[in-house]
Amino acid sequence: MASAFGLRLRRLREAKKLTLQQVADAVGCTKAYIWELEMKDGQRPSAERIQAIAKVLGVTMEDVMGEPIAQVPQASPEDVSFFREYAGMTDEEKDRYRQALKIMFPDKGESGG
């Protein structure tokens, strides 16, 4: 059974439209190893491996590992509703939405926040 880490890793990989083999090749490991990270509970990759995976996926190590629960902001009902609407969009709609946000908030994300 996949862990929260494995599920998150798989979502990030699939969001980038990368195969297990593509990630494995870029990181310097086997396809089976990436599969195990995604699908088997209790995997403990090294910090160096997590950093390499994060780089391939274009995210931070924190994105791959997940934020500690204490640091996750409480979502309001409006936030949940917004996310559900966004999650139901097509990839093209999501892309247009992100482009519009970049126009409206050009400095957001430049410093990582």
C-alpha beads as a LAMMPS data file, in Angstrom:
LAMMPS data file: protein, C-alpha beads

113 atoms
112 bonds

1 atom types
1 bond types

-500.0 500.0 xlo xhi
-500.0 500.0 ylo yhi
-500.0 500.0 zlo zhi

Masses

1 110.0

Atoms # bond

1 1 1 0.000 0.000 0.000
2 1 1 1.317 3.434 -0.921
3 1 1 2.196 5.948 1.768
4 1 1 1.236 9.621 1.717
5 1 1 4.776 10.253 0.459
6 1 1 4.346 7.721 -2.353
7 1 1 0.996 9.139 -3.405
8 1 1 2.404 12.674 -3.417
9 1 1 5.442 11.582 -5.423
10 1 1 3.242 9.858 -7.989
11 1 1 0.934 12.894 -8.306
12 1 1 3.915 15.195 -8.833
13 1 1 5.445 12.851 -11.431
14 1 1 2.179 12.443 -13.312
15 1 1 1.550 16.205 -13.212
16 1 1 4.844 16.612 -15.091
17 1 1 3.765 13.840 -17.476
18 1 1 6.917 11.860 -16.707
19 1 1 7.174 8.082 -16.725
20 1 1 8.790 6.052 -13.975
21 1 1 11.654 5.362 -16.381
22 1 1 12.177 9.047 -17.213
23 1 1 12.437 9.959 -13.521
24 1 1 14.696 6.996 -12.817
25 1 1 17.027 7.892 -15.697
26 1 1 17.220 11.535 -14.615
27 1 1 17.883 10.629 -10.985
28 1 1 20.290 7.782 -11.700
29 1 1 18.388 4.857 -10.262
30 1 1 16.137 2.071 -11.492
31 1 1 12.529 2.254 -12.586
32 1 1 11.766 -0.365 -9.924
33 1 1 13.184 1.911 -7.214
34 1 1 10.936 4.831 -8.221
35 1 1 7.981 2.420 -8.368
36 1 1 8.787 1.217 -4.845
37 1 1 8.966 4.796 -3.574
38 1 1 5.515 5.437 -5.011
39 1 1 3.840 2.150 -4.167
40 1 1 5.419 0.643 -1.034
41 1 1 4.978 1.994 2.459
42 1 1 8.043 2.575 4.639
43 1 1 10.485 3.693 1.942
44 1 1 13.309 5.883 3.252
45 1 1 15.164 7.572 0.395
46 1 1 18.251 9.639 1.195
47 1 1 18.115 13.427 1.273
48 1 1 20.302 13.459 -1.839
49 1 1 17.833 11.211 -3.672
50 1 1 14.866 13.380 -2.600
51 1 1 16.727 16.481 -3.778
52 1 1 17.422 14.875 -7.166
53 1 1 13.794 13.787 -7.546
54 1 1 12.551 17.247 -6.573
55 1 1 14.836 18.836 -9.167
56 1 1 13.547 16.519 -11.905
57 1 1 9.955 17.286 -10.934
58 1 1 10.590 21.025 -10.731
59 1 1 9.498 21.277 -7.095
60 1 1 11.134 21.705 -3.694
61 1 1 12.151 18.942 -1.341
62 1 1 9.369 20.141 0.948
63 1 1 6.877 19.641 -1.882
64 1 1 8.039 16.045 -2.275
65 1 1 8.162 15.279 1.437
66 1 1 5.054 17.248 2.408
67 1 1 4.751 20.087 4.866
68 1 1 4.641 19.220 8.545
69 1 1 1.033 19.363 9.713
70 1 1 1.741 22.263 12.097
71 1 1 2.769 24.466 9.150
72 1 1 -0.245 23.786 6.941
73 1 1 -2.669 26.715 7.100
74 1 1 -6.243 25.940 8.048
75 1 1 -8.405 25.906 4.923
76 1 1 -11.599 27.920 5.102
77 1 1 -14.794 26.582 3.506
78 1 1 -14.194 29.085 0.699
79 1 1 -10.673 27.699 0.164
80 1 1 -12.012 24.152 -0.049
81 1 1 -14.719 25.212 -2.491
82 1 1 -12.167 27.079 -4.627
83 1 1 -9.849 24.088 -4.730
84 1 1 -12.658 21.703 -5.667
85 1 1 -13.629 23.985 -8.545
86 1 1 -9.995 24.221 -9.671
87 1 1 -9.481 20.446 -9.358
88 1 1 -12.436 19.889 -11.687
89 1 1 -10.975 22.023 -14.468
90 1 1 -9.335 20.658 -17.593
91 1 1 -5.548 21.000 -17.906
92 1 1 -6.074 23.808 -20.420
93 1 1 -8.391 25.689 -18.026
94 1 1 -5.918 25.262 -15.173
95 1 1 -3.106 26.596 -17.365
96 1 1 -5.148 29.675 -18.330
97 1 1 -6.042 30.214 -14.682
98 1 1 -2.378 30.075 -13.622
99 1 1 -1.431 32.491 -16.428
100 1 1 -4.116 34.938 -15.272
101 1 1 -2.841 34.733 -11.687
102 1 1 0.710 35.458 -12.866
103 1 1 -0.577 38.582 -14.588
104 1 1 -2.577 39.682 -11.552
105 1 1 0.183 38.860 -9.040
106 1 1 3.506 39.097 -10.917
107 1 1 5.667 39.166 -7.787
108 1 1 3.991 36.180 -6.125
109 1 1 6.214 33.157 -6.428
110 1 1 9.325 35.112 -7.466
111 1 1 10.644 34.829 -3.936
112 1 1 9.118 31.392 -3.407
113 1 1 6.013 32.598 -1.575

Bonds

1 1 1 2
2 1 2 3
3 1 3 4
4 1 4 5
5 1 5 6
6 1 6 7
7 1 7 8
8 1 8 9
9 1 9 10
10 1 10 11
11 1 11 12
12 1 12 13
13 1 13 14
14 1 14 15
15 1 15 16
16 1 16 17
17 1 17 18
18 1 18 19
19 1 19 20
20 1 20 21
21 1 21 22
22 1 22 23
23 1 23 24
24 1 24 25
25 1 25 26
26 1 26 27
27 1 27 28
28 1 28 29
29 1 29 30
30 1 30 31
31 1 31 32
32 1 32 33
33 1 33 34
34 1 34 35
35 1 35 36
36 1 36 37
37 1 37 38
38 1 38 39
39 1 39 40
40 1 40 41
41 1 41 42
42 1 42 43
43 1 43 44
44 1 44 45
45 1 45 46
46 1 46 47
47 1 47 48
48 1 48 49
49 1 49 50
50 1 50 51
51 1 51 52
52 1 52 53
53 1 53 54
54 1 54 55
55 1 55 56
56 1 56 57
57 1 57 58
58 1 58 59
59 1 59 60
60 1 60 61
61 1 61 62
62 1 62 63
63 1 63 64
64 1 64 65
65 1 65 66
66 1 66 67
67 1 67 68
68 1 68 69
69 1 69 70
70 1 70 71
71 1 71 72
72 1 72 73
73 1 73 74
74 1 74 75
75 1 75 76
76 1 76 77
77 1 77 78
78 1 78 79
79 1 79 80
80 1 80 81
81 1 81 82
82 1 82 83
83 1 83 84
84 1 84 85
85 1 85 86
86 1 86 87
87 1 87 88
88 1 88 89
89 1 89 90
90 1 90 91
91 1 91 92
92 1 92 93
93 1 93 94
94 1 94 95
95 1 95 96
96 1 96 97
97 1 97 98
98 1 98 99
99 1 99 100
100 1 100 101
101 1 101 102
102 1 102 103
103 1 103 104
104 1 104 105
105 1 105 106
106 1 106 107
107 1 107 108
108 1 108 109
109 1 109 110
110 1 110 111
111 1 111 112
112 1 112 113
